[in-house]
Amino acid sequence: PLSVIFGWPIVLEFLSGAHDLDVHFIETNPRHNLPVLLALTDTWNDVFLRAHARTVTPFTEAFAHFPRFAAALEAQACGSPVDRHN
């Protein structure tokens, strides 16, 4: 779990940020709503540009393995089997 790797203060900060983004999504006009704009951009890239990939770039060494985790999470959400050791 994240709490073992990063500690509870970091997990609580992460959850606080997730809550802030949830509030932003609910309360912000769609023209300025980051989750809506990202979803629309993703749909545009996928459907019209046929760009089926996205880039996840870690901004600090602590997140060096996050791109692999994000790829596995997306594959799992799409129903693909995930091997924890790859």
TIGU-108512 format. One record per residue (C-alpha): residue number from 1; residue in three letters; z, y, x. Coordinates in Angstrom, 1 decimal, padded with zeros to 4 digits. Each point is the difference from the previous one (the first is absolute). Example, Ala and Ser with C-alpha at 12.3 -4.5 7.8 and 13.67 -1.06 7.14 Angstrom:
# TIGU-108512
> resi;resn;pz;py;px
> 1;ALA;007.8;-004.5;012.3
> 2;SER;-000.7;003.4;001.4
This chain:
# TIGU-108512
> resi;resn;pz;py;px
> 1;PRO;000.0;000.0;000.0
> 2;LEU;-000.5;003.6;001.0
> 3;SER;003.7;000.6;000.1
> 4;VAL;000.5;-002.5;002.8
> 5;ILE;-002.8;001.5;002.0
> 6;PHE;000.4;003.7;-000.6
> 7;GLY;003.6;000.3;-001.4
> 8;TRP;001.2;001.2;-003.3
> 9;PRO;-000.3;003.7;000.7
> 10;ILE;-003.7;-000.4;000.6
> 11;VAL;-000.4;-002.2;-003.1
> 12;LEU;001.8;002.6;-002.2
> 13;GLU;-002.2;002.8;001.4
> 14;PHE;-003.0;-002.1;-000.8
> 15;LEU;001.2;-000.6;-003.5
> 16;SER;000.7;003.6;-000.5
> 17;GLY;-003.5;000.9;001.1
> 18;ALA;-001.4;-002.6;-002.4
> 19;HIS;002.0;001.6;-002.8
> 20;ASP;-001.3;003.4;000.9
> 21;LEU;-003.6;-001.3;-000.1
> 22;ASP;000.7;-001.6;-003.5
> 23;VAL;001.3;003.4;-001.3
> 24;HIS;-003.0;001.7;001.5
> 25;PHE;-002.3;-002.4;-001.7
> 26;ILE;001.6;000.5;-003.4
> 27;GLU;000.4;003.7;000.1
> 28;THR;-003.1;001.3;001.9
> 29;ASN;-003.3;001.0;-001.5
> 30;PRO;-002.7;-002.5;000.8
> 31;ARG;-001.9;002.6;002.0
> 32;HIS;002.8;000.2;002.5
> 33;ASN;001.5;-003.5;-000.4
> 34;LEU;-000.2;-001.9;003.3
> 35;PRO;000.2;-003.6;-001.4
> 36;VAL;-002.7;000.9;-002.6
> 37;LEU;-002.3;001.6;002.6
> 38;LEU;000.4;-002.9;002.4
> 39;ALA;-000.7;-002.6;-002.8
> 40;LEU;-003.2;002.0;-001.0
> 41;THR;-001.1;000.3;003.6
> 42;ASP;000.6;-003.8;000.6
> 43;THR;-002.0;-000.7;-003.2
> 44;TRP;-002.8;002.3;001.1
> 45;ASN;-000.2;-001.5;003.5
> 46;ASP;000.0;-003.6;-001.4
> 47;VAL;-002.4;000.4;-002.9
> 48;PHE;-002.4;002.7;001.1
> 49;LEU;000.1;-000.1;003.7
> 50;ARG;000.6;-003.8;000.3
> 51;ALA;002.6;000.8;002.6
> 52;HIS;002.4;-002.9;-000.6
> 53;ALA;002.4;000.6;003.0
> 54;ARG;002.8;002.5;000.6
> 55;THR;001.8;001.1;003.1
> 56;VAL;003.7;-000.3;000.4
> 57;THR;001.1;001.7;003.2
> 58;PRO;003.6;-000.2;001.2
> 59;PHE;001.3;003.4;001.1
> 60;THR;002.9;-001.4;002.0
> 61;GLU;000.6;-003.1;002.1
> 62;ALA;002.6;-001.2;-002.6
> 63;PHE;-002.9;-000.5;-002.4
> 64;ALA;-002.3;-001.8;002.4
> 65;HIS;-000.1;-003.1;-002.2
> 66;PHE;-000.3;001.8;-003.3
> 67;PRO;-003.8;-000.1;-000.3
> 68;ARG;000.1;-003.8;000.2
> 69;PHE;002.8;000.0;-002.7
> 70;ALA;-002.0;002.3;-002.2
> 71;ALA;-003.1;-002.2;000.3
> 72;ALA;002.0;-003.1;-000.9
> 73;LEU;001.6;001.8;-002.9
> 74;GLU;-003.5;001.1;-001.4
> 75;ALA;-001.4;-003.5;000.5
> 76;GLN;003.0;-001.5;-001.8
> 77;ALA;-000.4;002.5;-002.8
> 78;CYS;-003.6;-001.2;-000.4
> 79;GLY;001.0;-003.6;-000.1
> 80;SER;-000.8;-001.1;003.5
> 81;PRO;002.3;-002.3;001.8
> 82;VAL;001.9;001.7;002.9
> 83;ASP;001.1;-001.7;003.2
> 84;ARG;003.2;001.6;001.4
> 85;HIS;-000.9;-001.0;003.5
> 86;ASN;-003.4;001.8;000.2
